[in-house]
Amino acid sequence: MGDAIMAMLPLRQKAFVRKYIADNNDGWATDDYAEPIEYAVRATERFQVVTNQLGEEVTASVKLLFDKMPDINYNDIVSYTNELGATVEREPISIKPTRMINGKPTLTSVFL
């Protein structure tokens, strides 16, 4: 399968990711983030218990499906606004790539 193949599901919603800038700490305990990067996603809004990176069970309210494996880390800020204008903006609770048989990531689930 080539890189020109689109995601398996239509990605019609938008999400924004602001990358955490770790090396910009001025000693005042303020976090700096890069400018937002827009991604096409498929959003599912429902409460779901997921396991975070520490192995704890946490309730997520939004699941975002990204194409392939985007550059998103647990200390980045992810923002999603639905069609009614309600926005969820927070650090990811869980990031889970789904891989094809050949090992290449096809979709990545990010839970907020």
C-alpha positions as CSV (number, residue, x, y, z in Angstrom):
1,M,0.0,0.0,0.0
2,G,1.4,3.4,-1.0
3,D,1.4,6.6,1.0
4,A,-1.2,8.1,-1.4
5,I,-4.0,5.8,0.0
6,M,-6.3,7.8,2.2
7,A,-7.4,6.9,5.7
8,M,-9.8,3.9,6.0
9,L,-12.5,6.2,7.5
10,P,-13.5,9.7,6.4
11,L,-11.7,12.3,8.5
12,R,-14.1,15.3,8.3
13,Q,-13.6,17.1,11.6
14,K,-10.6,19.2,12.6
15,A,-8.4,19.1,15.6
16,F,-5.4,21.3,16.5
17,V,-2.2,20.2,18.3
18,R,0.1,22.6,20.0
19,K,3.5,21.0,20.6
20,Y,5.1,21.5,24.0
21,I,8.3,23.4,23.9
22,A,10.4,21.8,26.7
23,D,13.6,23.8,26.3
24,N,11.9,27.2,26.8
25,N,11.5,27.1,30.6
26,D,12.5,30.5,32.0
27,G,12.3,29.4,35.7
28,W,8.9,30.9,36.2
29,A,7.1,27.5,35.8
30,T,5.3,28.7,32.6
31,D,4.8,26.3,29.8
32,D,5.3,27.3,26.2
33,Y,3.6,25.7,23.2
34,A,4.2,26.1,19.5
35,E,1.6,27.5,17.1
36,P,-1.3,25.1,16.5
37,I,-1.1,22.5,13.7
38,E,-4.4,21.5,12.1
39,Y,-5.2,17.8,11.5
40,A,-8.2,16.1,9.8
41,V,-9.7,13.7,12.3
42,R,-12.8,11.7,13.0
43,A,-14.2,12.5,16.4
44,T,-16.4,10.4,18.7
45,E,-17.8,12.2,21.7
46,R,-18.7,9.8,24.5
47,F,-17.5,8.9,27.9
48,Q,-15.1,6.0,27.9
49,V,-12.7,4.5,30.5
50,V,-9.2,4.2,29.1
51,T,-5.8,3.4,30.5
52,N,-3.4,6.3,30.6
53,Q,0.4,6.2,30.2
54,L,0.8,5.4,33.9
55,G,-1.5,2.4,33.8
56,E,-4.4,4.2,35.6
57,E,-8.0,4.0,34.5
58,V,-9.2,7.5,33.5
59,T,-12.5,8.6,31.9
60,A,-12.1,10.3,28.4
61,S,-14.8,12.4,26.8
62,V,-13.5,12.5,23.2
63,K,-11.8,10.0,21.0
64,L,-10.0,11.5,17.9
65,L,-8.8,9.3,15.1
66,F,-5.8,10.6,13.2
67,D,-4.5,9.3,9.9
68,K,-1.3,7.2,10.3
69,M,0.8,8.3,13.3
70,P,0.9,12.1,13.9
71,D,3.6,13.7,16.0
72,I,1.6,14.0,19.2
73,N,3.0,13.5,22.7
74,Y,1.4,13.3,26.2
75,N,2.6,16.9,27.1
76,D,1.1,18.5,24.0
77,I,-2.2,20.3,24.0
78,V,-4.9,18.9,21.7
79,S,-8.0,20.9,20.9
80,Y,-11.3,19.8,19.3
81,T,-14.4,21.9,18.7
82,N,-17.6,20.1,17.7
83,E,-20.3,21.4,15.3
84,L,-22.2,23.1,18.2
85,G,-19.1,25.1,19.3
86,A,-18.2,23.1,22.4
87,T,-14.4,22.8,22.7
88,V,-12.3,20.2,24.5
89,E,-8.7,21.3,25.0
90,R,-6.3,19.3,27.1
91,E,-3.3,17.0,27.2
92,P,-4.0,13.5,25.7
93,I,-5.0,10.8,28.2
94,S,-4.0,8.0,25.9
95,I,-2.4,7.7,22.5
96,K,-2.9,4.3,20.7
97,P,-1.7,3.5,17.2
98,T,-3.5,0.8,15.2
99,R,-1.2,-1.1,12.9
100,M,-1.7,-3.1,9.7
101,I,-0.3,-6.6,9.4
102,N,2.9,-5.2,7.8
103,G,3.4,-3.1,11.0
104,K,2.7,0.3,9.5
105,P,0.4,2.5,11.5
106,T,-2.9,3.1,9.8
107,L,-4.8,5.1,12.4
108,T,-4.0,6.6,15.8
109,S,-6.6,7.0,18.5
110,V,-6.0,10.0,20.8
111,F,-8.3,10.1,23.9
112,L,-9.0,13.5,25.6
